[in-house]
């Protein structure tokens, strides 16, 4: 039996979700669905680093993978009516074995870096192509990136800093080379093969996986990991990597919030109540509550006491420690009637994720 790296990532997510979410919880997470449920699950089950890593992941492709895993007895249904699944004992052994051969790269962080890494790649790949053609005095070529905003950025950058194309190209080469020293030789090779110059068009991931005889999804994950590693390196060395730093922009914690949640968060900062925010924004109370849970996940210093009392926090935590579950219904049934699902979600968001503490 040969497992694709897509199957390995799906198995890993199923194991982490521990039978407390349906199979589509895994699908939405790997596809990067920005819903309150998926964002919450990513944080609660320590899976933010895989958020959106397989995007775009077609539903039919995902269901085919699930069928394969089921037919090979790597997963099993806990309850057919709920579509909740877990790994079999053989599935756990296979996953451990596969992850030893191809571990999930350590700097991967889909939730934090996916959007910025796409921007970095588009700007960097086009700038390299343009500089290569300028140096070779080739004026007739098709830009590798067709997005007008990317083209405008490269033109503006060259207007400001491209007076000496040779010096600029040399500096950029040294910055990229220094960054690639932080990844494996395979990852660096994949990255370079994707680049376009005046003499060749960059290869696709499909072509690269064929040339290298490697799994296509594994190659894609390694490429994404390289971009994430570059961003992390640049963030720590902004002054020494000025060209790459200009491509990724500045990072703010608020940027991790969805656009609608940012608006709600600003109103919370201004002292507005949930009812007032719902009225101002013409949204349902439940939607505002979803936003507050998202803020709690993303902002470690955000206080939840205005929304759930210390007494209720202690009761919820006691039930959570006793039941060892992040499913809302069993917790709600264990708690007094006066405690809402919203309060439970807030406490789980604050204490039930990767920074778990009581």
Number of C-alpha atoms within 10 A of each C-alpha: 4 5 14 16 20 21 18 22 21 22 24 22 23 23 20 18 24 17 20 20 18 19 22 15 20 25 23 23 28 28 21 24 16 16 15 18 15 22 24 25 23 28 23 23 18 17 24 24 21 23 27 22 25 21 15 10 16 12 13 9 11 20 14 12 19 19 13 15 20 17 11 12 14 20 23 19 17 15 11 9 7 11 14 20 23 24 24 16 12 13 21 17 12 16 19 14 12 15 14 10 8 11 11 19 15 10 18 23 20 23 21 17 24 23 13 18 22 15 15 22 18 18 23 21 18 22 26 19 23 26 20 19 17 14 13 12 10 12 10 8 10 10 14 18 16 11 11 9 11 18 19 12 15 21 14 12 15 17 10 9 12 16 10 10 16 14 12 15 17 10 15 20 13 12 19 16 12 13 21 21 12 14 18 12 11 12 22 18 15 22 23 14 17 17 19 20 19 19 11 10 14 18 17 14 20 14 14 21 18 12 10 13 10 13 17 19 19 19 22 22 20 22 21 25 25 25 26 24 23 25 24 14 18 22 17 11 13 15 10 11 20 14 19 23 21 14 21 22 13 11 12 8 9 14 12 18 20 16 11 12 22 18 14 23 21 12 17 15 9 9 11 15 13 20 12 14 21 18 12 12 13 9 12 13 15 12 16 20 21 19 22 26 25 26 26 22 24 20 14 11 9 13 12 19 14 8 14 17 12 12 9 19 21 13 15 24 19 16 18 22 11 11 13 10 16 21 16 15 12 13 21 18 10 15 17 12 8 8 16 13 12 17 21 25 23 25 22 25 26 27 19 23 20 15 14 11 9 11
